[in-house]
């Protein structure tokens, strides 16, 4: 083995360990706030369930995801142009600085809420740099026959981080809510210095101009659509949801028009932000369709499980509402365990046997677990619930690593940053879309029976019929948000009516049994609707996975790229067939032929 080969062999593990750290802290911070929201709002002195404060709640939940969804493609493109390691390192620095600013919040009230939302958005910018370039760095560093394993380990960090964030947030927030941001700082400083000293660009840097019109129309269009989806789950007028609101309709329709204009612009510019010709590559097209539908299907799962556990199951089993956020994170750990078990193994095996059957079977297994969650009672036997979550994690792990490997392996070497950014955009946008869809379906299911059940339950405990009907007509989303935040929803809904009741009725209504029993049947209806939708999405993704080519990469050797030949005399990037791996001629030829037909 030559000295250069030894160096490359050592470097790929440095790249893997650093990018895995980056993905881990980015995804931990995407979910750590969810479980800590009650303590955050208590610390800054705001009641998030008051009508004027609902926007704070939504943007604290969704702001990070919206920003990463919008920016990852642009930042991936910057990585292709100026160096992926540089852009990744910049992301680590931005992420760390914003974590410090979040942790030093010193004021309260509305100003504190806007401060937190603003720096969460900046933190999302840093996270977008990390997410956009980590997969491309790994794809450059690892030979094709090891990429599935490398991307699998990186994917484990991404998914595990989203669940570990719930646990870490549940532990730290009750002690001091600022610690949920401070905990990232030492790891961020380590990652920033480590990436600066050790990471280098091993791929091809593409000379191109920034597509400003494409960036502008894409950002405006996607932000508008995601903002519309965010506000669509809020009540409007006498409606339970805001889909008829002029603001929501303007955002969604206007956003879609801007995205259509973006697609038109991308066909006309020399250096597009979204290279639509990449969709002529079969694995890139169907791999992204599968990734998009799978992300929509499973994106809202975390939120629904939190509501299920915090609002119903944990109180029924004696946990006080103030304790439910932490225990919800603990009881959801089996899903993370399943993913940790399957993702690296499926990634490594897909390198040997191809990706198609791993991705297809993984999504079918995931669909089966959604069906199982519909079948079990709302007051479930926990070992059965835990087993379903483990299998769900296994299914997601079987899909995630091979899917990312097949998409990244399909890309020409000079397009890996933007291609990775496109994939992450689909995934993060689908997460926000999924949350909006899941919440909407849950509200539809709950609103059909919850008002009647609430009226009956309240009048049975001494609440006057007129007051009970008035309370039952309150927006269903407030019940969901209260359960999500670990707040006793009945105590919040009754407000001043509670003090007028006899002590025995007050105790019964605010106890741990009344609300879970009241909501169980309506919740089951909403759950069935939402998870049926998830099943359909997973099945569509499984069908899309069947159309991928599924070549294994066992026979491939280390990647050989002549950077001097990566551009022809006109400074245009060469096709994939000129910059690919030895021993992977079939796949290279297919990509070259696909791109040659542009």
BAZALUM-286649 format. One record per residue (C-alpha): residue in three letters; x, y, z. Coordinates in pm, whole numbers, plus 32768, in hexadecimal, padded with zeros to 4 digits. Each point is the difference from the previous one (the first is absolute). Example, Ala and Ser with C-alpha at 12.3 -4.5 7.8 and 13.67 -1.06 7.14 Angstrom:
<sites>
   resn      X      Y      Z
    ala   84CE   7E3E   830C
    ser   8089   8158   7FBE
</sites>
This chain:
<sites>
   resn      X      Y      Z
    unk   8000   8000   8000
    unk   8090   8155   7F9B
    unk   8025   8125   80EC
    unk   7EEB   80BD   7F46
    unk   7F14   7ED9   801C
    unk   8049   7FDE   8174
    unk   7FBA   8173   802D
    unk   7EB7   7FE5   7F44
    unk   7FA1   7ECF   80CE
    unk   8041   80C1   8141
    unk   7F54   813D   7F86
    unk   7EB4   7F59   7FAC
    unk   7FD0   7F9C   816D
    unk   8052   8162   8073
    unk   7EF9   8080   7F0B
    unk   7F03   7F02   807D
    unk   8036   804A   8172
    unk   7FF2   817B   7FD3
    unk   7ECE   8004   7F1E
    unk   7F52   7F09   80E7
    unk   803C   80EE   8124
    unk   7F79   811E   7F2E
    unk   7EC4   7F46   7F9D
    unk   7FCB   7F89   8164
    unk   8004   8159   80A2
    unk   7F37   809A   7EE0
    unk   7EE8   7F00   801F
    unk   8009   7FFC   817D
    unk   7FBD   8176   7FF2
    unk   7EE7   7FD4   7F06
    unk   7F39   7F3C   8105
    unk   808D   8068   8151
    unk   7F25   8136   8003
    unk   7EC1   7F35   7FC9
    unk   8014   7F54   814F
    unk   8082   8136   80B7
    unk   7EF4   80F5   7F8A
    unk   7F3B   7FFF   8149
    unk   8138   8060   80C6
    unk   806F   8100   7EFB
    unk   7EB3   80B7   8000
    unk   7FEC   7FED   817B
    unk   8160   808F   8016
    unk   7FB5   812A   7F1E
    unk   7EAA   803A   809E
    unk   7F1C   7FBA   7ED7
    unk   7EC8   7F26   7FEB
    unk   8022   7F63   7EA3
    unk   7E93   7F90   7FFB
    unk   7F72   815F   8008
    unk   7F7F   8057   7EA3
    unk   80FC   8119   7FCA
    unk   8125   7F21   805C
    unk   7FB7   7ED4   7F23
    unk   80EB   8089   7EF6
    unk   8120   7FF2   80F7
    unk   7FB2   7E92   8041
    unk   7FEF   7FA6   7E8F
    unk   8140   80B6   7FA0
    unk   80C1   7F71   8125
    unk   7F92   7EA9   7F83
    unk   8021   8032   7E89
    unk   80F7   811C   7FC2
    unk   8139   7F25   8002
    unk   7F64   7F06   7F0D
    unk   7F7F   810C   7F13
    unk   8156   80AB   7FE7
    unk   80C0   7EBD   7FC4
    unk   7F03   7F95   7EF9
    unk   8027   8147   7F41
    unk   817A   802A   800E
    unk   809D   7EA8   7FDA
    unk   7FFF   8003   7E83
    unk   80A2   8156   7FEB
    unk   8105   7F9E   8102
    unk   8043   7EB7   7F4F
    unk   8038   80C5   7EC1
    unk   80F1   80E6   80B8
    unk   80BB   7EC8   806D
    unk   801F   7F90   7E95
    unk   8084   8157   7FA0
    unk   80E3   8063   8121
    unk   804F   7EBD   80B4
    unk   7F22   7F19   80CD
    unk   80E9   7FF1   812B
    unk   800D   817D   8015
    unk   7E87   8025   7FF4
    unk   7FD3   7EE6   80FB
    unk   80FB   80A4   80ED
    unk   7F4C   814E   7FDD
    unk   7EBE   7F4F   8063
    unk   80A0   7F75   813C
    unk   8075   815E   8062
    unk   7EAB   80A3   7FC2
    unk   7F4E   7EEA   80BA
    unk   80E4   8021   812F
    unk   7FE8   817C   8011
    unk   7E84   7FF9   7FEB
    unk   7FF3   7EFA   8116
    unk   80C4   80EE   80E0
    unk   7F12   811F   7FAF
    unk   7ED2   7F27   804E
    unk   8097   7F93   814B
    unk   8043   8166   807A
    unk   7E97   8078   7FD6
    unk   7FDD   80F7   811F
    unk   7EAB   809F   7FD3
    unk   7E96   7F8A   8008
    unk   7EB1   8032   7F55
    unk   7FC6   803F   7E8D
    unk   8163   8083   7FCB
    unk   8090   7EBA   8085
    unk   7F19   7F34   7F1E
    unk   806F   80BE   7EC9
    unk   816D   7FEB   806D
    unk   7FE4   7E86   801E
    unk   7F48   7FDA   7EB5
    unk   80FF   80DC   7F4E
    unk   8130   7F43   8082
    unk   7F55   7EB3   7FBF
    unk   7FE7   806E   7E95
    unk   8174   8057   8000
    unk   8045   7EAD   80A0
    unk   7F37   7F67   7EE3
    unk   80E5   80B1   7F08
    unk   812B   7F57   80A2
    unk   7F48   7EB4   8000
    unk   7FB3   802B   7E8D
    unk   8173   8027   7FB1
    unk   8049   7EC1   80C4
    unk   7EE5   7F35   7F67
    unk   803F   8075   7E9D
    unk   8170   7FA1   7FF5
    unk   802D   7ED8   80EB
    unk   7F83   7EF6   7F0B
    unk   80CD   8097   7EE3
    unk   813C   8002   80D7
    unk   7FCC   7E90   8054
    unk   7FB5   7FA4   7E99
    unk   8144   80A9   7F95
    unk   80CC   7F5B   8116
    unk   7F82   7E99   7FE7
    unk   801C   7F0F   7EDC
    unk   7EB5   7F91   7F6B
    unk   800D   7EAA   80A5
    unk   8006   80A0   815D
    unk   7F14   8126   7FD2
    unk   7ECB   7F46   8074
    unk   80A9   7FB4   814D
    unk   8084   8165   8028
    unk   7EB6   80A6   7FA4
    unk   7F4D   7F02   80DC
    unk   80CC   8064   8130
    unk   7FC8   816F   7FAC
    unk   7E8C   7FBB   7FD8
    unk   7FF9   7F52   8152
    unk   8086   8140   809C
    unk   7EF6   80CE   7F4E
    unk   7ED6   7F2D   806A
    unk   808A   7FA6   8157
    unk   8040   8171   8043
    unk   7E94   8058   7FC5
    unk   7F97   7F0A   810F
    unk   8124   803E   80EB
    unk   7F9F   816F   7FF5
    unk   7EB6   7FA5   80A6
    unk   80B4   7F48   8116
    unk   8110   8106   8037
    unk   7F00   8118   7FFA
    unk   7F23   7F48   80F8
    unk   8124   7FD9   80F2
    unk   809D   815A   7FE5
    unk   7ED6   80EA   7FD1
    unk   7F66   7FC8   815B
    unk   8152   8055   809B
    unk   803B   8138   7F2C
    unk   7F6A   802F   7EA6
    unk   8137   80BB   7F85
    unk   80CD   7EC3   8028
    unk   7F55   7F65   7ED1
    unk   80BE   80FD   7F29
    unk   813B   800F   80D2
    unk   8038   7E88   7FE6
    unk   804D   8023   7E8C
    unk   8110   8106   802D
    unk   812C   7F25   8065
    unk   7FB0   7F04   7EED
    unk   7FD5   811D   7F08
    unk   814F   8097   805D
    unk   80A8   7EAD   7FE6
    unk   7F60   7FBA   7EAE
    unk   8057   8159   7F76
    unk   8171   7FEC   805C
    unk   8018   7E91   7F9B
    unk   7F5E   803F   7EAC
    unk   80E1   812E   7FC1
    unk   813D   7F3B   804C
    unk   7FAD   7EAE   7F69
    unk   7EF8   8012   7EEE
    unk   8068   8047   7E9B
    unk   7F55   8002   7EB0
    unk   803F   7EBB   7F46
    unk   7EEF   8028   7EF9
    unk   7FE9   80CF   7EC5
    unk   7FBA   8173   802E
    unk   7F0A   807D   7EFC
    unk   803B   8157   7F69
    unk   7EAE   80A7   7FDF
    unk   7F41   813D   8044
    unk   7EF7   801A   810D
    unk   7E9E   7FE0   7F7C
    unk   7F74   8134   80B1
    unk   7EA9   7FFD   7F59
    unk   7FDD   7E8F   8048
    unk   8069   8030   816A
    unk   7F0B   811F   8030
    unk   7ED0   7F58   7F63
    unk   8048   7EB4   80AC
    unk   802C   809F   8158
    unk   7ECC   80DE   7FE2
    unk   7F29   7EE5   7F75
    unk   8066   7EF7   80FB
    unk   7FF1   80EC   812A
    unk   7EA3   8071   7F97
    unk   7F81   7E9B   7FDE
    unk   8096   7F91   814C
    unk   7F7D   8135   80B5
    unk   7EA8   7FBC   7F6D
    unk   800E   7E99   807B
    unk   8071   8075   8158
    unk   7EDC   80F2   8029
    unk   7F09   7F14   7F58
    unk   7FE3   7F31   813E
    unk   7F96   8131   80CB
    unk   7E8C   8054   8021
    unk   7F6E   810E   7F24
    unk   7EB1   80A3   804A
    unk   7F08   7EEF   805C
    unk   80D0   7EF2   7F56
    unk   80D8   7F07   80BE
    unk   811E   8040   7F0A
    unk   807D   811E   7F2D
    unk   8005   7F69   7EA4
    unk   7EF7   80FB   7F91
    unk   80C1   8128   808B
    unk   8068   8106   7EFC
    unk   815F   7FFD   8095
    unk   8021   7E86   7FDE
    unk   7F6B   7FF8   7EA1
    unk   80E0   811E   7F90
    unk   8135   7F58   808D
    unk   7FB6   7EA7   7F71
    unk   7F83   806D   7EA7
    unk   80FF   8118   7FDE
    unk   8115   7F17   8072
    unk   7FA1   7EF7   7F01
    unk   7FFE   8108   7EEC
    unk   815D   8070   8069
    unk   807B   7E97   8001
    unk   7F71   7FD0   7EA1
    unk   80B9   813B   7F94
    unk   8139   7F74   80A6
    unk   7FE3   7EBE   7F36
    unk   7FE0   80CD   7EBF
    unk   8132   80D4   8057
    unk   80CD   7EC7   8045
    unk   7FCF   7F8D   7E98
    unk   8088   8148   7F78
    unk   8138   8053   80CC
    unk   815C   7F73   7FC1
    unk   8046   7FA2   816B
    unk   7EB3   7FA9   80A3
    unk   7FCF   7FD8   8176
    unk   7F30   7EC7   7FBF
    unk   809C   7F49   7EDB
    unk   7EBC   7F68   7F81
    unk   80C5   7F29   7F0D
    unk   806E   7F31   812B
    unk   7EA0   7F74   800D
    unk   804E   7F4E   7EB9
    unk   80DF   7F20   80D3
    unk   7F1D   7EE1   8061
    unk   8086   7FBF   815D
    unk   8001   8172   8055
    unk   7E97   802C   7F8D
    unk   7F62   7ED0   80A3
    unk   80E4   800E   8132
    unk   7F8B   8163   8045
    unk   7E92   7FA6   7FC4
    unk   8024   7EE9   80FF
    unk   80B6   80E7   80F4
    unk   7EF6   8110   7FDB
    unk   7ED5   7F1B   8035
    unk   80A8   7F44   811E
    unk   8055   8149   80AE
    unk   7E98   8077   7FDC
    unk   7F84   7EB4   8088
    unk   80DC   7FF8   8133
    unk   8047   8173   803B
    unk   7ED5   8041   80E2
    unk   8024   7EB8   80BC
    unk   80D6   8098   8112
    unk   7EFF   8110   8048
    unk   7EDB   7F0D   8007
    unk   80B7   7F12   80EA
    unk   8057   8121   80EB
    unk   7E90   8068   800F
    unk   7F93   7E96   802F
    unk   80F3   7FC7   811E
    unk   7FF4   8155   80A9
    unk   7E8E   8043   7FDA
    unk   7F6A   7EA7   8035
    unk   80D4   7ED1   8054
    unk   80F2   808A   8104
    unk   7EF6   80B6   80D0
    unk   7F2A   7EC4   7FF4
    unk   8125   7F46   8098
    unk   803A   80F4   811E
    unk   80FB   80F8   7F6F
    unk   7FC0   816B   8057
    unk   7FE3   80E6   7ED3
    unk   813B   80BB   806A
    unk   80C5   7EBB   7FE2
    unk   7F73   7F86   7EB6
    unk   80F6   80B2   7F11
    unk   812E   7F47   8090
    unk   7F51   7EAF   8012
    unk   7F74   8022   7EA1
    unk   8167   801B   7F82
    unk   8067   7ED0   80CC
    unk   7EDC   7F2A   7F8D
    unk   804A   8054   7E93
    unk   8169   7F84   8015
    unk   7FB0   7EA6   7F6C
    unk   7FD3   80A6   7EAD
    unk   8160   808E   8016
    unk   8087   7EAA   8066
    unk   7F61   7F5D   7ED0
    unk   8095   8105   7F1B
    unk   8158   7FE4   80A0
    unk   7FF9   7E8A   7FCA
    unk   7F94   7FFD   7E95
    unk   808A   8138   7F56
    unk   8178   7FAF   8001
    unk   7FC1   7E8F   7FB6
    unk   7F15   8047   7EDE
    unk   80F1   8105   7F7A
    unk   8122   7F0B   8001
    unk   7F30   7EE2   7F6D
    unk   7F75   80E0   7EEF
    unk   8168   8045   7F93
    unk   801C   7E8B   7FBA
    unk   7EA5   7FA1   7F89
    unk   7F6B   8140   7F74
    unk   7F0A   80F9   8094
    unk   7EB0   7FB5   7F5D
    unk   7F80   7EEC   80E2
    unk   807B   80A2   8140
    unk   7F4B   8146   7FB5
    unk   7EC4   7F53   7F84
    unk   7FE3   7F0A   8120
    unk   805E   810D   80FD
    unk   7EDC   80DD   7F9A
    unk   7F0D   7EDB   7FF7
    unk   806D   7FA1   8161
    unk   7FCC   816A   806C
    unk   7EA4   8000   7F63
    unk   7FAF   7EC3   80C1
    unk   805E   80A8   8149
    unk   7F13   8120   7FB7
    unk   7EEC   7F00   7FCE
    unk   8061   7F60   814C
    unk   7FED   8152   80B2
    unk   7E9F   8028   7F7A
    unk   7FA1   7EA3   8078
    unk   8072   801D   816A
    unk   7F1D   80AE   8100
    unk   8049   8165   8069
    unk   8047   7F7D   815F
    unk   80FB   7F01   7F80
    unk   80D7   7EF7   80A6
    unk   8159   80A3   7FF8
    unk   80D5   7ED0   7F9B
    unk   7F29   7FDE   7EC6
    unk   8021   8175   7FB9
    unk   8179   7FF0   8036
    unk   801F   7ED7   7F13
    unk   7F44   80BF   7EF3
    unk   80E7   812A   802E
    unk   8135   7F21   7FE6
    unk   7F80   7F68   7EBB
    unk   7FA7   815C   7F7F
    unk   8165   8071   8045
    unk   8089   7ECA   7F52
    unk   7F2A   8046   7ECF
    unk   806C   816D   7FF0
    unk   816D   7F99   8029
    unk   7FE2   7EFC   7EEA
    unk   7F81   8113   7F1A
    unk   80C9   8131   8067
    unk   816C   7F97   7FD0
    unk   7FDA   7F43   7EB4
    unk   7F1E   8112   7F76
    unk   80FE   8112   8048
    unk   811A   7F29   7F75
    unk   7F47   7FB7   7EBB
    unk   7FAF   816E   7FC9
    unk   8161   807B   804E
    unk   80A3   7EED   7F2F
    unk   7F29   8064   7ED7
    unk   8084   8166   7FF6
    unk   811A   8086   7F27
    unk   8123   8058   80E2
    unk   7FE7   8178   7FC3
    unk   7E8D   8002   8060
    unk   8010   7F4C   814E
    unk   7FDB   8136   80D9
    unk   7ECE   8088   7F4C
    unk   7F72   7EA1   7FD4
    unk   8023   7FBB   8173
    unk   7F61   8151   8049
    unk   7EDB   7FAE   7F1B
    unk   7FC9   7EB7   80B5
    unk   800E   80A6   8155
    unk   7F11   8111   7F89
    unk   7F01   7EFB   7F9A
    unk   802B   7F52   814F
    unk   7FEA   8138   80DB
    unk   7EE2   8098   7F37
    unk   7F49   7EB5   801B
    unk   802E   800A   817A
    unk   7F53   8153   801A
    unk   7EF6   7F93   7F06
    unk   7FCB   7EBF   80C3
    unk   7FD2   80B8   8149
    unk   7EF8   80E0   7F61
    unk   7F4D   7ED7   7F63
    unk   800D   7F27   813A
    unk   7F81   8119   80DE
    unk   7EEC   8050   7F06
    unk   7F92   7E95   7FEC
    unk   8009   7FE0   817B
    unk   7F2D   813C   8024
    unk   7F04   7F7C   7F03
    unk   7FE8   7EB5   80BA
    unk   7FEA   80A1   8157
    unk   7F0A   8113   7FA6
    unk   7F00   7F02   7F86
    unk   7FC6   7F6F   815E
    unk   80C5   80CA   8100
    unk   7EFF   811A   8031
    unk   7EEA   7F08   8053
    unk   80DE   7F33   80E4
    unk   807E   8139   80B0
    unk   7EA2   808E   8032
    unk   7F87   7EB8   8095
    unk   812F   7FDB   80E2
    unk   7FF9   8166   807F
    unk   7E8B   8008   804E
    unk   8024   7EB5   80B9
    unk   80EE   80B1   80F0
    unk   7F2D   8131   8047
    unk   805F   80F0   7EE9
    unk   7EC4   80B9   7F88
    unk   7F88   7F89   7EAB
    unk   8028   8158   7F60
    unk   8164   8020   807F
    unk   8052   7E98   7F9C
    unk   7F87   803D   7E9C
    unk   80C6   8143   7FEB
    unk   813B   7F50   8077
    unk   7FC6   7ED9   7F17
    unk   7FF8   80EF   7ED7
    unk   8160   807E   8047
    unk   8100   7FAC   7EF1
    unk   806F   7E95   8005
    unk   8166   806B   7FB9
    unk   8014   809D   815A
    unk   7FBE   7EA9   8099
    unk   8111   7F66   7F27
    unk   80FA   8113   8054
    unk   7FB5   7FE5   8174
    unk   803B   7E89   7FF7
    unk   813B   8033   7F2F
    unk   8089   80F6   8100
    unk   7FB7   7F20   812A
    unk   7EF7   80EC   8088
    unk   7EBB   7F7D   8094
    unk   7F14   805E   7EE3
    unk   7EC4   7FFD   80D5
    unk   8093   80F5   80FA
    unk   8064   80E2   7EDF
    unk   7EAF   7FE6   7F4F
    unk   7F21   8032   8131
    unk   80B8   8135   807A
    unk   7F21   80CD   80EC
    unk   7EE4   7F00   7FE9
    unk   80CD   7F10   80D5
    unk   7FFD   80CA   8142
    unk   7E81   800C   8003
    unk   7FE2   7E85   801B
    unk   7FF9   7F2A   813C
    unk   8155   7F87   8075
    unk   7FB2   7E95   7FA7
    unk   7FA9   805B   7E98
    unk   8132   80DF   7FE6
    unk   80DA   7EDE   806E
    unk   7F59   7F0E   7F0D
    unk   8016   80EB   7ED4
    unk   816E   805C   8037
    unk   806D   7EA4   8067
    unk   80D4   7F18   7F2F
    unk   7EDF   7F26   7F8A
    unk   7EEF   80E9   7F80
    unk   80A1   8094   7EC8
    unk   80A8   7EBE   7F83
    unk   7EB6   7F44   8023
    unk   7F40   811D   7F5A
    unk   80E3   801C   7ED3
    unk   8056   7E91   7FC2
    unk   7EEC   7FAD   7F05
    unk   8019   8146   7F37
    unk   817C   7FE1   8005
    unk   7FE9   7E9E   7F74
    unk   7F36   8089   7ED9
    unk   8103   810C   7FB7
    unk   811D   7F0A   802F
    unk   7F67   7F0C   7F09
    unk   7FD6   8111   7EF9
    unk   8163   8085   8028
    unk   80AB   7EAD   8002
    unk   7F34   7F83   7ED8
    unk   808E   8127   7F40
    unk   815D   7F9B   8079
    unk   7FC9   7E9C   7F82
    unk   7FA5   8081   7EA6
    unk   8138   80DB   7FF5
    unk   80E4   7EDF   8065
    unk   7F68   7F18   7EFC
    unk   802D   8108   7EF0
    unk   816B   8025   806E
    unk   8031   7E86   7FF4
    unk   7F79   7FF4   7E9C
    unk   80EA   811D   7F9A
    unk   8124   7F3E   8097
    unk   7FB1   7EDA   7F1C
    unk   8058   80D8   7ED4
    unk   8166   8040   8072
    unk   8119   7F39   7F5E
    unk   8092   7F65   813E
    unk   815F   7FAF   7F82
    unk   80EB   7F92   8116
    unk   8151   80A9   8023
    unk   80C6   7EDD   808E
    unk   80E2   7FE9   7ED4
    unk   805B   816E   7FF5
    unk   8156   8083   8055
    unk   8064   8149   809A
    unk   7F83   8130   7F4B
    unk   80F1   808B   7F00
    unk   7FC2   8165   7F91
    unk   80EC   80D1   7F31
    unk   7FA8   815D   8075
    unk   80C3   809B   7EDE
    unk   7F14   7F4F   7F10
    unk   7EC6   8048   80C8
    unk   7FB9   8129   7F1F
    unk   801F   8012   7E8A
    unk   8099   8120   7F43
    unk   7EC3   80CF   801B
    unk   8002   7FE5   8180
    unk   7EC3   7F2F   7FF9
    unk   7FEE   7ECC   80DE
    unk   8033   7EB2   7F57
    unk   7EF8   7EF2   800C
    unk   7FEB   7EFC   810D
    unk   80A2   7F00   7F1D
    unk   814C   80BE   8014
    unk   8009   8026   8179
    unk   7F8E   7EC2   80A2
    unk   8085   7EC8   80A2
    unk   80CE   7EEC   7F6D
    unk   7F42   7EBB   7FE7
    unk   7EB0   80B3   8000
    unk   7FEC   8022   7E88
    unk   7E96   7F93   7FDD
    unk   7F79   810A   80E8
    unk   80EE   8106   7F77
    unk   7F93   7FB7   7E9E
    unk   7E94   801B   8060
    unk   8035   8152   80A6
    unk   80CF   8078   7EDC
    unk   7EF5   7F98   7F0A
    unk   7EF0   80A0   80D3
    unk   80B6   814C   800E
    unk   8067   7FEF   7E93
    unk   7E8F   8005   7FA2
    unk   7FCE   8158   80A2
</sites>
